[in-house]
Amino acid sequence: MTSLLVIIVLVLLAVALWQLTKIFDLTQVGSISDNSQVASDDDNNVQGYLMFGFLAFLYIFSIYGLFKWGPLVLHTPASEHGSLVDSLMNISWVLLFIVQAITQVLLHYFSFKYRGKKGQKALYFADNNRLEALWSVIPAVVLAGLILYGLYAWTNIMFIDEEEDTVVVELYAQQFKWTARYAGPDNVLGKANVRLIEGVNTLGVDLSDPYAQDDIVINELHIPKGKKIHFKMRSQDVLHSAYMPYFRAQMNCVPGMVTEFAFTPIYTTDEYRELPYMVEKVANINDLRTKKSIELVAKGETALDPYTFDYLLLCNKICGASHYNMQMKVIVDTPEDYKKWLQDKPTVVQEVKTAKTPAAPVDGAKGADSTKGKDTAAAVVKMAMK
């Protein structure tokens, strides 16, 4: 209701302003006015100063945004290659800001300096080889440097040595959840196909494949610190994107094919929670949640739970109505804790066998052997007759 009233007020205000302009036009009837629609020197001066005003607004707002929202960007990377990604991003930002500063200042300055004046004509020339060479060579050199550095970073990040000791994990995407499959002791994932999805075998693992016998399917992702994790990604339905922001990792999950990405985590979850910037960030978030909880409780609603930092695996493609809720917790353990966590997890083959094994019958229940009960009852009757 409040929104409707605001809209009505804005519409009425617009109508009132339009009527005021009509009244102003009526008051000018009979006065001498310039209707040639040709800009005068006064018009050009006003436009020139407005250009400088817009330039000032542009930079004041940019500086304000830098201080206001700058702390919201991701901070310390949690993977080995993260610093390389951040350095490439920072170099790009610095170059963009320098180029933007120079070009915008020149654009607005020349717009003011060479504004229209009565009796002044613009100088026309067809070309300027020196100027064209300048604005062609400089961007070409800068872009070539960025591209070469980007290729170097991309090669280092995406290179996966097949002989390296890695932990192989499959990330399986479907609307709207993630599932992880660990390769087991042989470190080789078994074959899988969506046509084999049945019952508890939700990933379609080929149970006849020797490499699939030790595969483990879990809905929570644990990875060890200091060990390269080789992710293989599949999608069951639509295009998804595995996005782990603190690890500076993202890769599309495409139906019908397997995509890959690898990184080495350098902070456990507990270690990252103790970083000074994260401690401050969590404290600020909980202050906001506490204030919001007071408002909610006053309205008779449930208070918000305190926030605790966790690494998350998110979907970075709009994959449907519940896309926003497609996430899975990522826990980075010490190598020792990771081994303890993984050692008692059942394999997908064991889960399928357990699901197919019929439950043991219960005495007196439907399907139970009733002859034992009948024999006992008959014996009791005979004793009573004696």
N, C-alpha and C positions, 0 to 999 in steps of 0.2 A: 504494500500500500504506500509506503514511504517513497519507493522508487517511482511509482506512478505520479505521486504529487510533485516530485522533483522534475519529472519530464514535463508535466503540465505547466509548471512555473517557468521552465526554460522556453517552452513554446510561446507562452504569453509574453515573456520578455522579448523574444525575437520579433513578435508581431508589433509590440510597442516601439521598439527601435526602428522598425521599418516605417511605421506611421510617422515617427519623428522626422525621418529623412524626407518624407513627402511634404510635411509641414515646412521644413527648411527650404525645400525647392519652391514652395509657394511664396515664401517671404522674399525670394530673389527675383520675382516677376517684375519687369520694368527696369532692373538694374543692368548696367553694362558688364558683360562677362565675356571671357575669351573661350569661344567654343570651337576653336580651330583644331583642338586635340593634338597640337604640336608642343612638345616639351619646351619650356622656357629655361633660362639660366637658373632661375630660382628652383624650378623643379629638378634640374640636374644636380644642383648643389645639395638639395635635400636627399636625393637618392645616393649621392656620393657619401654623405655623412652616415646615412643609414647602412651603407656597406661596412663602414668601420664599426658601427654599432653591432651589426650582426657578427663581425669577426671577433669583437670583444666577448659577446655572448657565447660564441662557439668555444673559445678557449677557457673562459671562466667556468662554463658548464663541464668541460672536459676535466679540468683540474679538480672541480668539486666532486665529480663522479669518481675520480681516482682515489681521493681520500675517503669518500663516503662508502663506496662499494668495493674498493680495492681489497680489504681484508676478507671478503667473501670468496675469493678465488681459492683454488686448491693450493695447499702449501707444500710441505715436504713430501716428495714422492716415496712410495713404499716398495719400489722395485729398483733393481740395478740400472735398468735402462731409463728410468724415469727422469733422471737428471739430464740425460741427453735430449729427451723430448722437451723438457722445460727450457733448456738453453736455446734450442731451435725456435721455440715459441717466443722467448724473450728477445732474441735477435730480430725476429720478424716484427715484433711490436715496436722496438726502438727504430728500426728502419722506416716502418710505416709512419711513426709519429714525426720523424725528421722530415720525410717527404711531404707529409700533410702540412706541417708547420710552414715549410718553405713555399709550397705551391699556393696554399690558401692566403698567406700574407701577400704574395705577389699578385694573386688574382684580385684581392680587394684593394690593394694599393693602386694598381694600374686602373682599376675601375673608377677610383676617385681622381687620380691624376689626369687621366685622359677623358674625363666626363665632357659631355657636350657643352660647347660655348658658342655664342652667336658669332658668326663670321669665321669660325675655325673649321677646317676640313681635315679629315683623317688622311694620313699618308698611306698610300697603297703600294705594296710591292708584291710581286708574284711569289718569290721564294727567297730563302736565306739558307744557303748550304751549311754555313758554320753553325747556325742555330739548330737546324734540323739534325746535324750530326751530333750536337751536344745532347739534345733530348732523346736521341736514339741510342747512343753509345752508353751513356751513364746507366739508364735502366737495364740495358742488355747485360752489362757487366755485373750489376747488383743482383739481377735475377739469376744469372749464371752461377754466381757464388752461392746464393740461397739454394738453388736446385742441386748443386754438387754436394753441399753440406747435408741437404735433405736426403739425397741418395745414400750418402755415407751413413747417416743415422738410420735410415730404413733398412739398409743391408745388415747393419750390426744388430738391429732389433729383431728382424725377421729370420736371420740365419739360425738354423737349428742343426747342430751336428748330430747325425744319427748315431754316432759312436759314443756320444756324451752320456753320462749317467744322469738320466732325467726321471721324473715322475710323470707317467702318462695318464691323463684324465680326460674323459669325454664330457663335454657340456651339451646336454640334450635340451633343446628349446621346444616348447609347445605352448599354445594358448592355455593358460597364462601362468606358466610355472617353469622352473629349471630343475633338471635332474642331473646328478653327477654319476659317472661310471668310472671306477678305478680299474686299472689294468691288472692288478694283483701282482704276485711275486714274479711272474714271467715278464712283466712290464710290456705286454703286447695285448691290445684290445682284441677281443673276438669279433667276428663279423656280426653285422646287425642289418636288419631290413624291416621297414614298417609293416610289411606283409606278415611278419612273424609275431606281431604284437598280439598277445593273448593273455588274459588273466593278470597275474602279478608280473609277467614279463612285459612291462609297459614300454620298454625301449626296443623291443623286437630283436633281442640278442639271439644269435644262432647257437642253440644249446648243443648242437652236434660238433661245433668247431672246437678243436682242442685248446685253442687260445682263450676260449670263452669260459673254461671251467673254473677259473679263479677270479673272474670279473666280479666286482662288487658295486651294487647300485645303491646310492644314498641320496637323500634330499637335503643334506647339509654339506657344504664344501669345506674340507680341512686340507691345508697344504703346509709343508714344512718350511721353516725359515732356512735360507741359504742354499736351497736346492732348486735347480731349474725345473719349472713345471711346464710340461708340454701339453697344451690343451688342443683337443680335436673336437670340433663343434659340428653338430647336426641340428636340423630343424624338422619337425614332424609335419608342420602345416603351412605356415606363411613365413615371410622374411622377418627374422629377428636380428638383434645385434647384441652380442655379449660385451657389456661395458663395465669395466672395473676402474673407476676414476682414480682412486688413490694409487693404483698400480700403473696408471697411464697405459691401459690396455683396452683395445676395442677391436672386435672382428665380427663381421656379418655372419649369421647362421642362415645358410641358404638351403631350401628344400632340395633334396636330390643330390647333394654333394657334401664333402667334408672340407671345412676350412680349419686353419691351424694358427696358433699363436703360442709363444713361449715367453716366460719371464721368470726372474729369480726374486722372490720376496726377501727384503732385508730387515724388516721389523716384524716381530710377532704382534699379535693384536694387543697384548698387554703392554708391550714396549711403546707402541704407537699411542696408546691412550695416555702414557706418561709424558709424552713430548710437551714442553711448556705451551706451545701455541694451541695444542689440542685441549689441554687442561683449561686454558682460558676460554676457548671456544665453547666447550661443553658447559662451563660455568655460566657463560652468557646465555646460552640456549635454555638452561634450566631456570635462570632468572626470569626469562620471558615466559616459560611454561608455568612458573609459579604464579606470576601475575595473571596469566590467563586462567589458571585453575581457580583463583579467587573469584573471578567473574563467573565461571561455570558453576561453582558450588553455590554462589549467591542465587543462581537461577534454578538450583535444584538438580544440576547435571553432575556427571562424574568428573572428578579432577583428572588432569593429565598425569601420566606416569613420568618419572624423571628420565631424561635422555642419557643413554650410554652409547659411546661410539662403537661402531662395528664396521668392518669392511663389508661392502655389498657388491653383489653381482646384479646388474640392472639390465633391462632391455632398452636399447637406445633407438628402436624403430617403433613407430606407432603401429602396433600389430593388432589392435582391436579395442573393444570397449574397456577392458580391464588391463590395458597396457601399463597404466601407472602402478599397478600392484604386482607386476611381474618382477620379482626380485628374490635373491637368495643370500643368506648370510655366508660370508667367507671368513673362516677362522684360520689365522696363521699361528701354528704351534711351533714349539721347539722340536727338533728331530726326534727326541726321546718321547715327548708327549704325542707326537703324530703316530709313531709306531704303536704306542699303547692304545690309542684311539682306534687304529685300523685293525689291530690283530684279532679282535673278537667279532668283527662284522661278518655276517653270513654272505656267501657268494650268491649270485643270481640263480645258479643251478640248485643250490640248497633251498632257496626260497621257493622255487618252482616245485621241487619235490615235496616240500612241507605242505604247500598249498594243495597238491594232488593227493596226499596221504589222507585216507578217511579217518575221522576221529574215532577213538576207542569208544565202544558202546557203554552206557551207564546202566547199572542194574535198575530195572523197573522202567527204564526209559523206552521210548518207541524204537524198535529195532533190536532191543537187547534179548539175550537168550532167556526165555521164560520157563524152560523145563526145570531149571534148578529150583525156581520158586514153587513150581507145582509139586515136585517131589517132596520138598520140605513140608508143604501144607498137607499132603497125603499122610506123611509120617505122623504129624501132630494129630490128625483125625483118628488114625489107628490106635495111638496111645490112649486117646480119650475113650475109645470104645472098650479097651481092655480095662 
